Amino acid sequence: MEKQKKQSQFKEVWRRLKKSKPAMFGLIVLSLLILTALFAEQIIPYKKALEMNAAIRLKPPSLEHIFGTDAYGRDLFARVLHGGRRSLLIGFGATAGALFFGWIIASIVSYYGTRVDNLLMRLMDIIAAVPMTLMALAVVSALGPTLQNLIIAIAFARIPTFARIIRSSMLSVVDAEYIEAAHAGGAGALRIILKHITPNVSGTMIVQTTMATAQLILIAASLSFLGLGVQLPTPEWGALLSEAREFMRTTPLLMVFPGIFMVLTSLSLNLLGDGLRDALDPKLKS
């Protein structure tokens, strides 16, 4: 019975999401970007992204090199495609980490009440007082500019935002009658949080995840642009932009192609997030 109810809820959300053309456009574009990142090696080998050839440096787009070549004669299409794999990994990985720890903090403070709430949320306020990019910059500087450290740094900087948003949603359901009934039935704290509270705030979590991923991809790109993210010659969209800036007047396509992919990713995630927000809103059952 419960399984059928969940399936019907999913069908209803999907029906409302399909009615939003911008959201479906975002879903299609994001799916294509993810597929190209997953199958980047099959589309064009990674060695092409690192293979230098001074004889063909800064060549314009051609049949052999779809996006042209960079200042070292490397295939730009290969670098953009494989760079997307890392940029998406950073964005989704950092979002998943921030969501997980933000959910843990929100669950603790909403369930256990005032004292724990005051302590942990004041700690979140202290972290949130530092601009997110500056916080990520400080963590990466301390840990070192590697892919793993970049994900950790961005996730850490985003935890307060997730904790606040999920907490506010949980506080609206934690005193509901079905939660009291679960208490009376002898359910433990973990079961109540997992089975009763979290499913009722999952919509907020999903929407926040899609909206945050776009921002975190851009933050990762900005850190790589500053030389504190993915290190060259490893391709990543922000690193590609940083590498191409000295040629922006003579060969602007070096910046245009990775920039277009970043814009499409951010746009698709934001459009999908807006559509999910409307589809999951019970007040908009049309």
Backbone bond lengths (Angstrom), bond angles and torsions (degrees), N, CA, C in turn:
res aa  C-N    CA-C-N  psi(-1)  N-CA   C-N-CA  omega(-1)  CA-C   N-CA-C  phi
1 M - - - 1.465 - - 1.531 110.91 -
2 E 1.330 114.08 -46.95 1.469 119.49 -179.87 1.518 110.51 -64.93
3 K 1.351 116.46 -37.49 1.459 120.65 179.01 1.527 110.63 -65.03
4 Q 1.332 116.74 -41.93 1.464 120.72 178.18 1.523 111.55 -63.57
5 K 1.343 115.71 -37.43 1.463 120.78 178.69 1.521 110.74 -63.88
6 K 1.334 116.46 -42.92 1.461 120.56 179.16 1.525 110.97 -65.31
7 Q 1.334 116.22 -39.60 1.460 119.79 178.93 1.527 111.58 -64.35
8 S 1.340 116.16 -40.29 1.464 119.85 179.15 1.527 111.11 -67.54
9 Q 1.336 116.35 -36.88 1.459 120.13 176.84 1.522 110.77 -64.66
10 F 1.330 115.76 -41.87 1.469 119.94 178.78 1.525 110.53 -63.40
11 K 1.332 116.83 -43.52 1.464 120.77 179.24 1.525 111.52 -61.52
12 E 1.348 115.84 -38.51 1.459 119.63 -179.91 1.526 110.89 -67.99
13 V 1.337 116.82 -41.94 1.469 120.65 177.22 1.527 110.36 -63.42
14 W 1.334 116.32 -43.49 1.461 120.30 179.58 1.523 111.08 -63.98
15 R 1.337 117.25 -38.29 1.474 120.56 178.51 1.518 110.87 -62.27
16 R 1.337 116.88 -43.38 1.459 120.20 -179.33 1.525 111.03 -71.67
17 L 1.347 116.69 -34.14 1.468 120.05 178.81 1.528 110.41 -66.65
18 K 1.319 117.04 -39.68 1.470 121.13 -179.08 1.522 112.16 -63.91
19 K 1.319 117.28 -23.93 1.461 120.52 179.85 1.526 112.18 -73.56
20 S 1.333 116.66 -16.58 1.456 120.99 -179.87 1.526 109.66 -94.18
21 K 1.318 117.16 107.43 1.464 121.22 -179.46 1.531 112.37 -64.08
22 P 1.351 119.27 -42.85 1.473 118.70 177.01 1.532 112.60 -59.74
23 A 1.351 116.61 -39.60 1.467 119.77 -179.70 1.523 110.90 -66.23
24 M 1.321 117.46 -40.73 1.463 120.73 179.14 1.531 110.57 -67.91
25 F 1.338 116.74 -37.10 1.465 119.92 175.03 1.532 110.00 -60.91
26 G 1.338 115.87 -45.16 1.457 120.14 178.69 1.519 111.85 -62.38
27 L 1.339 117.12 -40.54 1.464 121.04 179.73 1.522 111.12 -64.67
28 I 1.326 116.96 -42.76 1.471 120.97 -179.29 1.529 110.77 -65.80
29 V 1.334 116.54 -46.93 1.470 120.57 -179.50 1.529 110.33 -63.08
30 L 1.339 116.83 -44.81 1.463 120.15 -179.96 1.522 110.90 -63.24
31 S 1.333 117.25 -40.25 1.470 120.78 178.63 1.521 110.71 -62.20
32 L 1.339 116.90 -41.96 1.467 120.29 178.94 1.526 111.18 -64.86
33 L 1.328 116.78 -41.05 1.463 120.40 179.32 1.531 111.06 -64.41
34 I 1.323 116.60 -41.15 1.466 120.55 179.10 1.525 110.43 -66.23
35 L 1.339 116.89 -41.86 1.465 120.71 179.52 1.529 111.36 -64.21
36 T 1.333 116.90 -41.73 1.469 118.95 178.52 1.524 111.32 -65.89
37 A 1.339 116.75 -33.17 1.465 119.78 177.11 1.528 111.04 -70.13
38 L 1.337 116.19 -41.27 1.463 120.32 -178.79 1.531 111.66 -67.10
39 F 1.329 116.03 -38.47 1.475 120.33 -175.77 1.525 111.90 -107.61
40 A 1.340 115.81 27.47 1.463 120.38 -178.93 1.527 111.60 -59.72
41 E 1.312 116.80 -39.31 1.468 120.71 -178.44 1.526 111.09 -65.53
42 Q 1.343 116.84 -35.47 1.462 120.42 179.09 1.539 110.95 -74.47
43 I 1.322 116.87 -30.91 1.466 120.70 -179.73 1.523 110.51 -73.76
44 I 1.322 115.99 -47.74 1.468 121.12 177.20 1.532 108.02 -153.31
45 P 1.319 118.93 128.66 1.474 121.28 -174.83 1.536 112.64 -59.76
46 Y 1.327 115.04 147.42 1.470 120.48 -178.56 1.531 111.87 -63.23
47 K 1.323 116.17 -29.65 1.477 118.86 -178.78 1.528 111.40 -60.93
48 K 1.342 116.91 -26.85 1.458 120.67 177.69 1.533 111.59 -65.75
49 A 1.338 115.80 -27.29 1.461 120.04 -179.70 1.526 111.81 -75.81
50 L 1.337 117.29 -16.75 1.464 121.32 -177.40 1.529 112.72 -114.23
51 E 1.312 116.78 -12.16 1.470 122.11 -175.36 1.525 110.80 -73.87
52 M 1.317 117.32 115.45 1.463 122.18 -178.84 1.531 111.35 -93.06
53 N 1.330 113.62 145.92 1.474 119.65 176.83 1.525 107.74 -152.89
54 A 1.321 116.03 100.36 1.468 121.30 -175.67 1.526 112.57 -61.41
55 A 1.334 117.45 -22.40 1.471 120.76 -176.94 1.525 112.37 -71.38
56 I 1.341 116.88 -20.39 1.478 118.94 -177.39 1.535 111.13 -121.34
57 R 1.318 118.06 26.75 1.459 120.71 -178.82 1.531 111.43 -67.08
58 L 1.341 114.92 139.84 1.471 123.50 176.91 1.529 112.95 57.41
59 K 1.332 115.60 36.81 1.462 119.97 177.24 1.525 109.67 -80.14
60 P 1.336 118.37 143.82 1.473 121.01 177.17 1.530 110.86 -70.99
61 P 1.328 117.60 168.25 1.475 120.99 178.61 1.521 111.96 -55.91
62 S 1.341 115.19 141.89 1.459 121.70 179.52 1.522 108.17 -151.37
63 L 1.322 117.04 178.04 1.463 120.79 178.59 1.529 110.98 -64.23
64 E 1.320 116.22 -34.09 1.475 119.97 -179.42 1.515 111.49 -77.08
65 H 1.337 117.02 -38.84 1.467 122.38 179.12 1.539 107.41 -125.85
66 I 1.311 116.04 97.46 1.473 122.36 -170.50 1.526 112.18 -56.46
67 F 1.351 117.20 -43.02 1.467 121.69 179.71 1.527 111.93 -99.54
68 G 1.309 117.67 4.56 1.457 120.54 -175.62 1.521 111.32 87.77
69 T 1.323 116.03 -165.54 1.465 121.34 179.70 1.524 109.86 -126.43
70 D 1.344 115.65 160.17 1.462 119.95 -178.47 1.521 111.11 -93.24
71 A 1.320 116.06 -166.59 1.474 120.87 -174.35 1.522 113.00 -67.65
72 Y 1.347 117.50 -14.51 1.465 120.87 179.17 1.525 111.75 -109.09
73 G 1.334 116.01 9.06 1.454 119.74 179.86 1.511 114.01 78.80
74 R 1.321 118.00 15.72 1.467 121.43 178.14 1.528 110.23 -85.22
75 D 1.318 116.10 147.57 1.459 121.64 -178.04 1.536 109.61 -68.22
76 L 1.328 117.08 117.83 1.464 121.32 -175.48 1.526 111.77 -70.56
77 F 1.341 117.16 -34.14 1.461 119.99 177.81 1.526 110.42 -60.45
78 A 1.318 116.97 -43.90 1.463 121.26 178.83 1.522 110.59 -63.99
79 R 1.321 116.98 -40.00 1.462 120.01 -178.07 1.531 111.15 -69.83
80 V 1.333 117.23 -39.01 1.468 120.04 178.37 1.525 110.23 -67.29
81 L 1.328 116.61 -42.74 1.467 120.87 -177.53 1.533 111.02 -65.68
82 H 1.319 117.29 -48.44 1.464 120.38 -179.94 1.531 110.99 -74.46
83 G 1.334 117.00 -27.18 1.457 119.30 173.61 1.511 111.58 -65.98
84 G 1.345 116.23 -33.80 1.457 120.41 176.90 1.513 112.17 -62.99
85 R 1.325 116.70 -35.39 1.467 120.29 177.95 1.526 110.53 -59.06
86 R 1.332 116.55 -42.57 1.460 119.93 -179.67 1.531 111.96 -74.79
87 S 1.316 117.09 -40.10 1.464 119.86 179.85 1.524 111.41 -63.00
88 L 1.329 116.64 -43.47 1.465 120.06 178.38 1.525 111.15 -68.22
89 L 1.334 116.53 -37.47 1.465 119.91 177.17 1.524 110.56 -61.34
90 I 1.325 116.56 -44.17 1.465 120.65 178.56 1.525 110.43 -62.88
91 G 1.349 116.70 -47.39 1.455 120.35 -177.70 1.515 112.93 -62.06
92 F 1.327 116.93 -51.22 1.470 120.45 -178.20 1.525 111.37 -72.39
93 G 1.340 117.07 -36.37 1.467 119.66 179.14 1.521 112.34 -65.85
94 A 1.337 116.25 -45.31 1.462 120.37 179.11 1.529 110.89 -66.00
95 T 1.332 116.85 -38.47 1.462 119.81 178.42 1.518 110.96 -65.17
96 A 1.337 116.99 -42.35 1.463 120.70 179.19 1.527 110.91 -62.16
97 G 1.337 116.91 -42.79 1.462 120.17 178.56 1.515 112.31 -64.59
98 A 1.328 117.04 -45.46 1.469 121.14 179.25 1.525 111.27 -64.60
99 L 1.345 116.11 -39.49 1.466 120.36 178.55 1.522 111.34 -64.04
100 F 1.319 116.76 -44.08 1.469 120.93 -177.58 1.527 111.03 -62.72
101 F 1.330 116.83 -52.02 1.472 119.08 -177.49 1.532 111.50 -72.56
102 G 1.328 117.14 -32.53 1.456 119.55 174.80 1.511 111.66 -64.54
103 W 1.352 116.23 -38.94 1.481 121.09 177.45 1.526 110.67 -65.18
104 I 1.336 117.51 -42.33 1.467 120.52 178.79 1.522 110.67 -60.14
105 I 1.328 116.91 -48.67 1.467 121.10 -179.28 1.519 110.70 -62.96
106 A 1.336 116.67 -45.26 1.472 120.55 -179.91 1.520 111.30 -62.94
107 S 1.327 117.82 -39.10 1.464 121.34 179.45 1.524 110.83 -64.44
108 I 1.322 116.46 -42.50 1.470 120.57 -178.73 1.520 111.05 -65.32
109 V 1.337 116.60 -48.55 1.466 119.33 -174.39 1.526 111.71 -71.96
110 S 1.334 117.57 -33.65 1.464 118.78 -179.32 1.521 111.67 -76.00
111 Y 1.320 117.08 -30.89 1.474 119.82 -177.02 1.526 112.56 -85.21
112 Y 1.347 116.77 -40.39 1.472 119.29 -172.28 1.522 113.78 -94.27
113 G 1.335 118.47 -9.06 1.456 118.48 166.94 1.512 117.55 94.56
114 T 1.349 114.57 -157.75 1.458 123.60 -160.23 1.524 115.27 -59.57
115 R 1.318 118.77 -52.83 1.471 120.52 -173.52 1.530 111.60 -62.50
116 V 1.319 115.38 -50.77 1.465 119.55 179.53 1.528 109.86 -64.48
117 D 1.329 115.56 -38.32 1.461 121.31 178.93 1.525 110.20 -59.11
118 N 1.309 117.16 -50.67 1.470 121.31 -178.98 1.525 111.60 -60.56
119 L 1.318 116.57 -42.71 1.465 120.57 -177.19 1.528 111.58 -66.03
120 L 1.342 116.54 -53.78 1.461 119.80 -175.04 1.529 112.76 -71.76
121 M 1.329 116.90 -37.83 1.462 118.11 -178.54 1.525 111.94 -72.71
122 R 1.335 118.06 -29.57 1.471 119.07 173.76 1.528 110.12 -68.03
123 L 1.336 115.91 -34.86 1.465 119.45 175.12 1.528 110.59 -64.59
124 M 1.344 116.48 -41.04 1.460 120.97 176.33 1.531 110.87 -63.26
125 D 1.333 116.77 -37.07 1.463 120.51 178.39 1.527 111.39 -63.51
126 I 1.330 115.78 -38.88 1.468 120.20 179.25 1.534 110.23 -64.00
127 I 1.342 116.36 -44.97 1.464 120.07 179.79 1.530 110.37 -66.29
128 A 1.353 115.70 -41.41 1.466 120.01 -177.98 1.520 112.67 -70.30
129 A 1.338 117.35 -18.89 1.461 120.40 179.65 1.522 112.01 -66.87
130 V 1.339 115.91 -23.95 1.460 120.60 176.88 1.532 107.82 -88.79
131 P 1.335 119.10 129.17 1.469 120.47 177.57 1.520 111.64 -51.53
132 M 1.334 115.81 139.96 1.457 120.79 -171.57 1.528 112.54 -58.58
133 T 1.319 117.21 -43.60 1.462 120.15 -179.77 1.526 111.12 -64.53
134 L 1.338 116.00 -39.84 1.466 120.10 179.21 1.523 110.71 -67.07
135 M 1.347 117.27 -39.43 1.462 120.83 177.52 1.522 110.53 -63.10
136 A 1.332 116.88 -46.48 1.466 120.68 178.33 1.521 110.98 -62.03
137 L 1.333 115.81 -38.59 1.461 121.42 178.57 1.527 110.78 -61.64
138 A 1.327 116.47 -42.84 1.464 121.13 179.99 1.526 111.64 -66.01
139 V 1.336 116.73 -41.98 1.467 120.43 -178.90 1.525 110.57 -66.97
140 V 1.341 116.88 -43.79 1.469 120.17 178.42 1.525 110.75 -63.31
141 S 1.332 117.39 -39.47 1.473 120.89 178.89 1.520 110.88 -63.16
142 A 1.340 115.69 -35.50 1.464 119.71 -179.12 1.528 112.22 -76.56
143 L 1.334 116.90 -40.22 1.465 120.84 -174.96 1.525 113.27 -88.80
144 G 1.330 116.24 -28.03 1.460 120.27 -177.25 1.524 110.85 111.92
145 P 1.345 116.43 147.93 1.468 121.09 -175.34 1.533 113.50 -81.69
146 T 1.333 117.12 77.78 1.462 121.34 174.31 1.523 108.68 -121.92
147 L 1.329 116.34 166.88 1.463 120.88 -178.65 1.525 111.27 -60.91
148 Q 1.343 116.35 -45.47 1.463 120.28 -179.16 1.530 111.19 -64.01
149 N 1.322 116.73 -43.82 1.468 120.18 -179.76 1.521 111.76 -66.40
150 L 1.330 116.24 -32.79 1.465 119.88 177.88 1.533 110.30 -65.19
151 I 1.329 116.30 -43.02 1.470 120.26 178.00 1.523 110.34 -62.94
152 I 1.336 116.97 -44.57 1.474 121.37 179.80 1.528 110.48 -61.44
153 A 1.325 116.24 -44.51 1.466 120.87 -176.92 1.522 111.53 -63.20
154 I 1.333 116.53 -46.48 1.468 119.99 -177.88 1.518 110.66 -69.22
155 A 1.338 117.07 -39.88 1.465 120.53 178.35 1.532 110.62 -62.26
156 F 1.322 116.57 -43.93 1.473 120.70 -179.75 1.527 111.02 -60.86
157 A 1.326 115.91 -41.99 1.462 119.82 -178.44 1.524 112.10 -68.04
158 R 1.331 117.88 -23.60 1.465 121.50 -175.82 1.529 112.77 -94.98
159 I 1.324 119.10 -12.71 1.476 121.78 -176.57 1.531 113.02 -54.29
160 P 1.347 120.12 -45.80 1.475 118.92 -178.57 1.523 113.98 -57.24
161 T 1.323 117.38 -38.15 1.469 120.41 -179.90 1.519 111.01 -64.11
162 F 1.334 116.37 -47.26 1.468 119.87 177.97 1.528 110.92 -62.91
163 A 1.330 116.90 -43.39 1.467 120.19 -178.49 1.524 111.32 -60.47
164 R 1.306 117.46 -43.38 1.469 121.22 -179.21 1.525 112.06 -64.53
165 I 1.336 115.86 -48.25 1.467 120.08 -175.73 1.523 111.08 -66.72
166 I 1.348 116.97 -45.34 1.467 119.69 -179.77 1.525 110.36 -67.16
167 R 1.335 117.11 -38.34 1.469 120.81 178.35 1.525 111.09 -59.55
168 S 1.329 117.18 -45.58 1.462 119.93 -177.99 1.524 110.96 -63.11
169 S 1.334 117.21 -36.03 1.462 120.24 177.30 1.523 111.43 -70.92
170 M 1.321 116.70 -40.24 1.467 120.37 -179.68 1.522 111.83 -66.73
171 L 1.333 117.02 -37.11 1.468 119.91 179.96 1.528 112.08 -63.53
172 S 1.326 116.06 -24.46 1.467 119.06 -179.98 1.527 112.69 -78.22
173 V 1.359 117.38 -14.17 1.470 119.99 -179.61 1.523 113.48 -118.73
174 V 1.329 117.95 -12.33 1.461 120.14 -172.55 1.532 112.59 -66.80
175 D 1.334 117.80 -23.48 1.470 121.16 178.89 1.523 112.95 -102.13
176 A 1.329 116.47 12.97 1.465 120.05 -179.45 1.529 111.00 -68.97
177 E 1.328 116.10 161.15 1.466 121.46 -175.86 1.531 112.15 -63.63
178 Y 1.334 117.34 -37.33 1.466 118.17 -179.00 1.521 112.16 -69.32
179 I 1.332 117.44 -23.93 1.466 120.19 174.16 1.528 109.41 -72.52
180 E 1.320 117.09 -42.29 1.463 120.98 176.40 1.519 110.72 -62.73
181 A 1.336 117.15 -38.62 1.467 120.98 178.17 1.528 110.63 -64.19
182 A 1.344 116.14 -38.38 1.467 119.90 177.74 1.524 110.49 -65.34
183 H 1.341 116.82 -39.65 1.474 120.82 175.19 1.528 109.95 -59.66
184 A 1.324 115.35 -47.98 1.470 120.28 -178.09 1.519 111.85 -63.32
185 G 1.332 116.06 -30.36 1.464 120.14 179.25 1.514 113.74 -79.75
186 G 1.342 117.05 0.07 1.462 121.15 176.42 1.515 115.02 87.90
187 A 1.339 117.89 14.12 1.469 120.69 178.98 1.526 110.27 -69.65
188 G 1.315 116.94 140.59 1.457 121.74 179.16 1.523 111.63 -78.91
189 A 1.331 114.94 169.72 1.462 120.48 -176.84 1.528 111.80 -60.42
190 L 1.339 117.19 -44.37 1.459 120.26 -177.42 1.525 111.17 -63.97
191 R 1.338 116.24 -41.81 1.470 119.88 179.84 1.530 111.10 -64.71
192 I 1.316 116.42 -41.09 1.474 120.21 179.69 1.525 110.59 -63.64
193 I 1.341 115.71 -43.53 1.465 119.62 -179.28 1.526 111.10 -65.12
194 L 1.344 116.71 -43.84 1.458 121.22 -175.69 1.531 112.83 -76.87
195 K 1.332 116.57 -41.34 1.469 120.83 -171.56 1.519 113.74 -93.66
196 H 1.321 117.77 -25.54 1.464 119.28 -171.99 1.537 113.64 -118.52
197 I 1.327 117.41 -41.06 1.468 119.48 -176.32 1.523 111.75 -84.41
198 T 1.339 116.28 -53.85 1.461 120.19 -175.35 1.531 113.77 -58.41
199 P 1.345 120.15 -46.05 1.477 118.73 178.89 1.522 113.73 -57.55
200 N 1.329 117.34 -28.50 1.457 120.78 -178.00 1.524 113.36 -83.30
201 V 1.327 116.91 -7.61 1.469 119.97 175.51 1.528 110.26 -119.07
202 S 1.339 116.62 9.74 1.472 120.38 -176.77 1.529 111.82 -62.73
203 G 1.330 117.03 -32.52 1.464 119.86 178.37 1.509 111.74 -60.49
204 T 1.332 115.86 -46.35 1.464 120.79 177.75 1.522 111.05 -61.06
205 M 1.325 116.50 -40.85 1.465 121.01 -179.14 1.531 111.13 -65.78
206 I 1.326 117.16 -41.47 1.461 120.99 -179.38 1.525 111.05 -64.63
207 V 1.319 115.86 -47.31 1.465 120.28 -179.00 1.522 110.57 -62.95
208 Q 1.333 116.54 -45.57 1.458 120.53 -179.85 1.526 111.25 -62.39
209 T 1.331 116.44 -35.51 1.465 120.64 179.28 1.521 111.59 -64.07
210 T 1.328 117.02 -46.84 1.472 119.61 -179.23 1.523 111.46 -65.64
211 M 1.332 116.54 -40.80 1.464 119.56 -178.74 1.531 110.96 -68.91
212 A 1.343 116.55 -37.80 1.466 119.96 -176.82 1.520 112.28 -72.59
213 T 1.341 116.80 -34.34 1.464 119.78 -177.06 1.525 111.90 -57.97
214 A 1.333 116.33 -41.63 1.471 120.21 178.99 1.524 110.63 -60.39
215 Q 1.324 116.49 -44.03 1.465 119.82 -178.82 1.520 111.31 -67.29
216 L 1.325 117.11 -38.32 1.462 119.89 -177.79 1.526 111.84 -70.68
217 I 1.326 117.28 -32.48 1.469 119.83 175.08 1.530 110.13 -63.22
218 L 1.323 116.30 -40.60 1.465 120.33 179.33 1.531 111.14 -68.77
219 I 1.333 117.29 -37.79 1.473 120.47 177.44 1.524 109.82 -64.85
220 A 1.345 116.72 -43.12 1.465 120.10 177.54 1.521 110.99 -60.41
221 A 1.324 115.95 -41.46 1.470 120.14 178.82 1.522 111.01 -63.95
222 S 1.333 116.45 -39.56 1.470 119.31 179.75 1.524 111.37 -66.42
223 L 1.341 117.33 -37.80 1.469 120.13 177.53 1.529 110.78 -67.40
224 S 1.337 116.20 -40.31 1.471 119.24 176.83 1.523 110.58 -65.47
225 F 1.335 116.19 -36.59 1.465 120.91 177.62 1.527 110.75 -60.80
226 L 1.353 116.32 -34.82 1.456 121.24 179.66 1.527 112.44 -83.69
227 G 1.331 116.23 -2.14 1.462 119.88 178.58 1.508 114.47 88.09
228 L 1.349 118.03 12.27 1.464 121.50 -178.40 1.525 112.40 -113.23
229 G 1.327 115.94 12.41 1.460 119.14 178.08 1.511 109.79 -111.60
230 V 1.326 115.81 -131.23 1.461 121.12 177.02 1.530 108.68 -65.41
231 Q 1.321 115.65 131.54 1.463 120.59 -174.55 1.529 111.75 -91.52
232 L 1.327 115.26 137.23 1.459 121.52 175.47 1.528 110.08 -62.99
233 P 1.345 118.29 148.22 1.473 127.74 9.71 1.528 115.09 -86.64
234 T 1.344 118.16 6.32 1.467 119.71 178.70 1.527 109.60 -60.06
235 P 1.328 118.62 126.84 1.472 119.73 -176.67 1.527 112.81 -76.03
236 E 1.308 115.48 138.02 1.475 124.40 172.88 1.525 105.82 -159.63
237 W 1.314 117.66 145.08 1.469 119.80 -169.99 1.527 112.94 -55.74
238 G 1.318 118.14 -45.10 1.459 120.45 179.22 1.516 112.06 -65.25
239 A 1.336 116.02 -40.10 1.466 120.38 178.26 1.527 110.69 -65.68
240 L 1.340 117.10 -36.63 1.466 120.47 177.83 1.524 111.05 -64.72
241 L 1.323 116.55 -40.05 1.465 120.34 177.23 1.523 110.87 -64.20
242 S 1.330 116.10 -41.23 1.461 120.22 179.55 1.519 110.89 -63.81
243 E 1.324 115.91 -41.54 1.457 121.00 -178.96 1.522 111.83 -67.87
244 A 1.345 116.94 -30.43 1.467 121.24 -174.04 1.523 113.63 -90.06
245 R 1.347 118.27 -7.15 1.464 118.67 -171.95 1.529 113.60 -64.32
246 E 1.331 117.91 -29.84 1.468 118.89 -179.83 1.529 111.88 -74.55
247 F 1.354 116.55 -11.08 1.463 120.16 179.34 1.526 111.34 -111.50
248 M 1.343 117.28 14.58 1.456 119.83 -173.14 1.533 112.82 -65.08
249 R 1.323 117.66 -24.68 1.470 120.52 178.75 1.525 112.08 -86.16
250 T 1.321 116.68 -35.40 1.464 120.09 -175.94 1.527 112.70 -92.67
251 T 1.345 117.01 -37.96 1.472 121.56 -179.48 1.526 109.31 -134.23
252 P 1.333 117.59 73.46 1.473 120.55 -174.68 1.526 114.16 -65.72
253 L 1.343 117.33 -19.63 1.465 119.67 -179.26 1.527 112.27 -62.85
254 L 1.317 116.94 -23.15 1.464 120.25 177.45 1.528 111.21 -61.91
255 M 1.326 116.66 -29.72 1.464 121.24 178.31 1.531 111.43 -95.57
256 V 1.318 116.26 -28.80 1.470 120.40 -174.77 1.525 111.50 -64.86
257 F 1.334 118.05 -47.57 1.463 120.51 -173.43 1.534 113.28 -65.19
258 P 1.350 119.67 -51.22 1.467 117.55 175.42 1.521 112.28 -63.87
259 G 1.342 116.87 -32.62 1.467 120.23 177.87 1.517 111.91 -63.92
260 I 1.336 116.82 -41.33 1.468 120.95 178.97 1.528 110.25 -62.51
261 F 1.317 117.27 -43.61 1.463 120.48 -179.95 1.533 110.91 -63.78
262 M 1.324 117.19 -38.97 1.473 120.33 177.19 1.516 111.27 -64.83
263 V 1.320 116.66 -43.92 1.468 121.09 -180.00 1.526 110.53 -63.68
264 L 1.344 117.24 -44.56 1.464 120.67 179.55 1.522 111.80 -62.23
265 T 1.334 116.52 -40.23 1.461 120.17 178.72 1.517 111.16 -64.59
266 S 1.323 116.43 -48.71 1.456 120.84 -179.88 1.526 111.28 -62.76
267 L 1.336 116.80 -43.51 1.461 121.56 -179.37 1.527 110.89 -63.52
268 S 1.328 116.88 -45.99 1.466 120.25 -177.47 1.530 111.19 -64.21
269 L 1.316 117.20 -40.36 1.467 120.22 179.05 1.523 111.50 -66.49
270 N 1.320 116.58 -41.00 1.466 119.65 179.42 1.531 111.92 -67.80
271 L 1.333 117.11 -40.63 1.462 120.48 177.58 1.524 111.09 -65.05
272 L 1.327 116.66 -42.29 1.459 120.74 177.82 1.526 110.92 -65.22
273 G 1.336 116.53 -40.49 1.458 120.42 178.08 1.515 112.38 -62.14
274 D 1.331 116.76 -42.74 1.475 120.53 177.09 1.523 110.98 -62.08
275 G 1.344 115.94 -43.42 1.463 119.33 179.44 1.515 112.83 -64.55
276 L 1.329 116.55 -41.39 1.466 120.25 178.34 1.526 111.46 -65.49
277 R 1.317 116.40 -38.41 1.463 119.90 177.94 1.523 110.77 -58.35
278 D 1.338 116.24 -45.11 1.460 119.88 179.48 1.525 112.25 -70.58
279 A 1.343 116.62 -38.33 1.466 120.45 -177.60 1.524 112.10 -69.57
280 L 1.320 116.13 -31.20 1.467 120.45 -178.28 1.526 112.67 -89.94
281 D 1.329 117.02 -5.41 1.460 120.38 -179.44 1.529 109.57 -80.12
282 P 1.336 118.20 114.79 1.469 120.40 -177.72 1.528 113.52 -65.00
283 K 1.334 117.61 -15.73 1.463 120.40 179.93 1.525 111.82 -79.73
284 L 1.361 116.27 -9.59 1.460 119.82 -176.24 1.523 111.74 -113.39
285 K 1.294 117.79 40.90 1.468 122.01 -179.43 1.530 109.58 -79.51
286 S 1.295 114.98 87.06 1.462 120.24 -178.28 1.505 110.69 -118.78
